[in-house]
Amino acid sequence: MTHLDSTRTDVPPAPGENASTGVAAGTPSPWPVFWVAAIAVFLVAMDGTMLFAAFSALRAGFADATPADLSWVLNAYTVVYAAMLIPSGGLADRHGRKKVFLAGVWLFVGASVACGLSGSVEWLVAARVLQAMGAALLTPASLSLVLAAFPVTKRAVAVSLWGAVGGLAAAVGPNLGSFVVASLGWQWAFYLNVPLGLFALWRGARMLTETKQQTEGRPLDLVGMGLLVVGIGALALSLVQSDSPAWSRQALLGALGIGLACLIGFVVWARFTAAPLVDLRLFHNRTYSYVNLATLSFGIAFSMMFFAFFFYMSAIWKYPLPLAGLAMMPGPLLVVPTAALSGRVASRYGHRPLLLIGCLVYAMSGLWFLLVPGLEPAYLTQWLPGMVLSGVGVGLVLPSLAGAAVSRLAADHYAVGGAINQAIRQIGSVMGVALTVLLLGSPNLQRADFDSVYLCHIGLALLTAALCIPVNTLPAAAPVRNPDKR
């Protein structure tokens, strides 16, 4: 049995961990580590959706820029973030999780300042690329720091909450962004990152314990890193530009072909090189493989639900963006308490029951939105029940997917194993946005146009449930002591 077999329960401690507790040496309580990591992840997730509220202000601020130019403020971030996640996980495992985390936060905060100071769209896009690189560096490192800080018995709760923080921040982003932009200007959508980011840097530098994989003398897989960055970047580019009139069908197919060719080349390279960036034996375990497939499916469904909500509020019920953001809050507010409870359940019974129940609840929310809301606004009776169902479903599924993906990883693969799962979720999100724009891209949306979105929502939720059936993260039974032995 290899050390990558994720059915093992005797996961070795990371360097710097106490072998008996699994807690990072020198850290009295793991929760301060969690909160430092959570602050940084909150900023990254919130920044990814806050700019949807700032887009109109950006158009007014850069009157000479075309909508296609401004779209790169969003798309450049999405493409670079997705492409850099897995290489960043490998860097964190190899060179130190604390070091890479702090470097990512520094880059993210500095790039946020540069975004706010940008005097042209070109400079803003360049700053967003740097911001995405910082986000990609800190995300997998933050998860691996949390994993290393908590004892094995508490990791399910910690990872569930870590995932819930990202989901909550993504939903808070448009509402907070619309308020900040309306009050202070689009620049403050970026400046808002600075104080919390500096606090995370200060606390992280003082209290985080360095952990890394023991790889002295092992060369960095630059070929694999290049293939992965180009492959995922080209794939994400072909998706985010799928509705752009500036890109021909031939160019999109070319980008898609380059992406797939590079990803196939990466797999071939990883199989035969001595020290690959990603050890493909991670995927020998069926739980890890099925969890990542389920993450892709649910990432598409979650993104479709999120964006269809704003389309419906603005096009059918004519809600202004700030009111639409406020109307969405009940669902995300249920994610954190649901995730906290689900983490405790997962630590005793594994993640599969939560995933199956959560997917069914999420499918029910899609069925509600398909059948109930009409043309006239009736939020409390027609929309709020669906938001409650979706909030509970997301709270059960999204953190549980993240938790199941990393629950049995060997300590020296914390960051890269988690980064693979996060990158797949990001690709799913990009696919969901592209599919939603394709289905709801008409300038004169009608109520019937949303039926196909909600049917996809239901179908993807049920597909995710089917993919979660083979998932097995049941904790091992404690060994029984022989009372006759002293």
N, C-alpha and C positions, 0 to 999 in steps of 0.2 A: 504493500500500500504506500503510495507516495505521500509526501507531506502536503501535496495540493489536494488531496482527496477531501472534499468538503463534507463528507459524512463523518469525519472524525470529530470527536468531542474533546480529545486531549490536545487542543490547539496550543502550540508552544508559545510562551510569552515573548513579546517583542523585546529587543535590547532595551534596557532601562525599565522593564516591567518586573514586578515581584512575581516569582514563579508560583507562589502559593495563592496569591489573590488576583493576579493579573492586573494590578493597579500600578500606574507609573510611579517609579521610585521618587520619593521626595514630594509627592503630591498628597497632602492629608485627605482631601476630599476631591472626587473627580468632577463635581459639579462646577467649580470655577473654570475648569478646562472646557466643559460643555458650553458655558455661557460665552466665553471668548470666541469659540468656534461658531456658535450660533449667531452672534452679532455679525460676524463677517459674512456668513452664508445668507443671513437676512438681507444685508445690503446688496449682495449679488442678485438674489432672486427678485427683490423689489425693483432694482434698477432695470431688470429685464422687461418689466411691464409698465413701469412708471412713464416711460417715454411715449407710450400710446396716448397718454393724456397730454403730453407736451408737443405732440406732432403738429397740431394746428398753430401753436405759438412759434414753433420752429419755422413753419412756412411763412409766418408774418415777419419773423426776424431775419430770414434770408429770402427776401422777396425775389431776388434774381435767380434763385436756384429752382430747378425743375423738380416736380414730385419724384421723378426717378432718381435724381441726385440725393434728395432727402431720404429716400428709402434706404440708402446705404448707411445712414446713421443707425438704423435698426439692423439691417442685413449684415453689415460688416461685423458687428458684435456677435450676431448669431452664428455666422460661419466660423469665425476664429475661435469662439468659445467651444463650439462642438468639436472642432479639429484639434484643439490643444489639450482637452481633458485627459485623455489616456496617456500621452507623453508626459504630462505634468504629474500624473500619478506615479509613473515610473521614476521621474526625477525625485519625487518626495520619498519613495521607498529607498532610493539609492543614496541620496545626498542629505537626507534628514527632513522629517515632517515639519518640525518647528521652523527650520531655516527656510524651507520652500513656502510654508504658510505665511510667515512674516514678509518674505519677499513679495508674495502675491498681494498681500494687503497694502504694502507700500506702493506697489505699482498701480493697484486699483484706486487708491486714494489720490496719488499724484495725477493719474490720468483723469480722474473726476474733476480735479481743479483745472487741468488743461482743457477739458470739454467745456467748462463754464467760461473760460477765457477765450475760446475760439472765435475768431473774427470772420471765418469763412467756412463753408460746408466742407471743403477739402481738409482743413485743419481739424474740424470736428470729427470727421470720419477717421482720420489718423489717430486722434486721441481715443476714439471708441475702440479701435483695434488694440491699442495698448491696454485699455480698460478690460477688454475681453481676455487678454493674455493674463492680466492680474487675477481676474475671476477664475480662470482655468487653473492657475497655480494654486490658489488658496482652497478651492472646493474639495478636491480629493484629499489634500493634506489635512483639512479640518476634520473630515470624517475619520481618517486614520488616527488623528490625535484623540478623538473621542473614543474610538475602539481601544486604543492603548491605555487610556486613563481609567476605564471602567472594568470592574471584575466581570468575568464571563457571565455570571448569573444576572447582571444588571444591564448587559449590553443591548438586549432587545428593547428595553424601555428607553435607553439613551438614543439608540438609532431611530426609533419611532419618533421621538421628539425632535431629533435633528431633521428628519424628513418633513415633519409637520411645520417646522419653522420656515422652511423653504416654500412650502405650499401656501402658508399664511401670508408670507411676504409678497409672493407673486400676485395674490388676490388683493392685498392692501395697496399695491403699487398704483393702479389707475386712480383710486379714490384719493389717496394722499397726493399723488402727482397733480391731479386736477386742481386741488386746493392750493398747493404750493405754487404752481405755475400761474394760476389766476391772481394770487396775492403778491408774488415776488418776481415772476418772470421765469422763462424756461431755464436760465442758468442755474437756478436753485434746485432743479431736478437733479443736478450733478453735485452742487455744493452740499446738499443734504447728506451726502455720503461721508463728508470729511470729519465731522466731530466724532461720530460713532466709529469710523475707521481708525482714527488716531487713538481712541480709547482702547480698541481691540489691540492695536500695536503696543501700547503702553503695558496693558495687562499681560498680553502674550509674551512680551520680552521678559517680563519679571517672573512669570510663574510656569510657563510651559516647559516640559521636559523633553529634551531631544531624543528621538528614536529614529532608527534607520535600519535598512537591510545591511547585513554584513557582506559587502561585495568588493573588498579590497582587491585590486588587481584585475577586476572584471571590467572589460571595456564597455562603454556606453554604446548601445545599438543605434547609431546615427542613421543607418540605412532604414531600419524598421521605423524609426521615428519619422523620417522623411516620407516614407510610403504611407504611414498612417495619417499624418497631417494633410498631405495632398489628397489622399483618398477620401477622408471624411469631409475635408473642406470642399472638394469638388462636388461630392454628393449633396452636402447642405446647400451649396450655391445653386445647383440645378433645381432644388426644391424651392428655395426662397425666391428665385427669379422666374418660377413657372408661370406666373401671371403677368410678367413684365413685358410690355410691348417692345422694349428696347432689345430683348433677346429673342432671336429666331428659334424655331423648333430645332434646327440643325445644331445651333450653338448649345442649346440645353441638352440635347442628346449627346453632344460631344463631351460636355462637362460630366454628365452622368456616366458615360462610358469610361472616361479617365478615372473617375472616382472608383467605379467598380473594379477596373483593371488594377489600380493601386492597392485596393483592399485585398484582392485575390493574391497579388504579388506579396503583400505583407504576410498573409497566411503561409504562403509557400516559403518565404524567407524565414519566418519564425519557426517553421518545422525543421529547418536544416541548419540554421545558425547555432553556434555554441551557446551564446548568451543573448537570447532575444529580449526585446523590450517587454513583451507579454508572453509568459509561459502558457502555451496553448493547453497544457494539462489542466488548467483551470476549468476548461469546458468538458473535461472527461466526466465530471460529475453532473448527472442529469438535473439535479435541483438548480445548480447555478445556470445551466443552459436554459432551462424552462423559465426561470425567473427573469432572465434577460429578454427572452421572447415576450413574456407577459408584460414586462416594462415597456417594450416598444409598442405593444397593442394599447396598453392603458395610457401611455404618453400621448398617442394620437387622440384617444377618446377624451382625455382631460383637456387638451388644447382645443379641440372642437367645441366642447361645452363652454369653455371660457370665452372664446371669441364669438360664438353664436349668441351668447348672452348679451353682449354689447351691441351686436347687430340687431337683435330683437328689440332691445330697449330703445335704441335710437331710431330704427326704421319703422317699427310697428307701433310702439307705445309712445314714441317721440319724447323720451326722457332726455334731458341734457346729461352730458357726461358725468358731472359731479353727482347728480341724483342716481344715475345708473351705477356708479361706483358704490354709493351708499347702499343701494338696494341689494348689492351683491354680498355685503358683509356678513349676513347671518350664516351663510354656508361656510366660508373660511373660518369664522369664529368657532365653529363646531369641530374643526379639524384638530386643533391642539388637544382639547380634552379627550376626544375620541382616540387620538394617537397615544396619549398617555395611558389610557385604559387598555388599548390593544397591545401596547408593549408589555404590560404586565401579564396579559393573557398569553402572549407569544412566548414569554419566558417559561411558562408552565406547559403549554400545549402545542407549541410550534406555531408557525405563521399560516399554515394552510387553511384552518377554519376561518380565520379572519379574512383571508384573501377571498375565499369562496363567498362568504356572507357579504363582504364589502362589494364584490362585483355584482351580486344580485341586487343589492340595495341601489347601487349606481345605475344598473339597468332599469330599475323601477323609476329612478328620477328621470331618465330619458323617456320612458313611457308616459310619465306625468306631463312632461313638456310637450310631447307629441300630441296628447289628447286633450289637455285642459286649457292652457292659456288661449285667449281669444284676441280680438282686435282692440277691445277697449281695456285700458289699464284697470286691473283689479289685483293689486300686489298681494294683499294679505290672504286672499282666498285662492288665487290662481297661480301665483309665483312662489310665495314663501314656502309652501309645503315641498315643492320641488327642490328649492334651495336647501332645505333641511335634509332631504334625502341625499342630495348630491354631497353635502358637507360631511354627513356621516359615512357615505360610501368612500369618498376620497380619504377621510381620516383613517378608515380601516385598510384601504388598499395601498395608497402611495407610500406611507412610511413602512408598511409591512413588506412591500417589494424591496425597498432599500435595505431593510433589516435582514430579509431572507437572503439577499445577494451576498451580504458580508458576514452572515452569522457564523460560518465555519471556515472562513479564510484563514490560512496560515498567517502568522504575524508579519512575515516579511513580504506579504502581498496585500496588506490592508489598503494602501492607497491606490495601486493600479487596479486591483479587483473592484473596489468601489468606483473608480473612475470609469471603468468599462460600463458599469451599470448606469452611471450618470450620463455618459456620452450617448448611450442607447436611448435613454429617456429624452435627451435633448434632440436627437434625430427624430424621435416620435413626435415631439412638440412641433418641430419644423414641418413635418409631414401633415400634422393636424391643421396647422395654420394654412398651409398651401391648399389642402382639401377644402377647408371652410371657405377660403376666398374663391375657390373654383365653384363651389355650390351656391355661395351667397354674393357673388360678384356683381350681380345686376344692380344698376343704379335705382331701379324702382322695385324694391323687394316687396313681395306679397307674403301673407301668412303661410300659404301652401309651400313656398320655397324652403321653409324650415323643416318640412317633414323629412326630407332626405337626410338632413343633418342629424335629426333625432333618431332616425332609423339606424344610421351609422353608429351613433352613440350607444344604442342598445346592443347592436351586433358586436361592437368591439368590446363592450363590457362582458358579454357572454363568452366571447373568444378568450378574453383574459382569464375568466373563470376556468375554462377548459384547460388552458395552459398551466394553471396553478394546481391542477389535480395531482401531477407527479411531484410537487414540491414537498420535501420532507426535511423539516428543521426541528423535529421533536428532540427535546433535550434528553440526553442519556440518563437512564435511571442511576441513582446513586448506588454505589456498591454496598451490599449488605454485610455488616460485620458479623463474624461468628462469635456468639457470646461465650463459647467455650475457650476461645483464644484470649490470652492475656498479653 
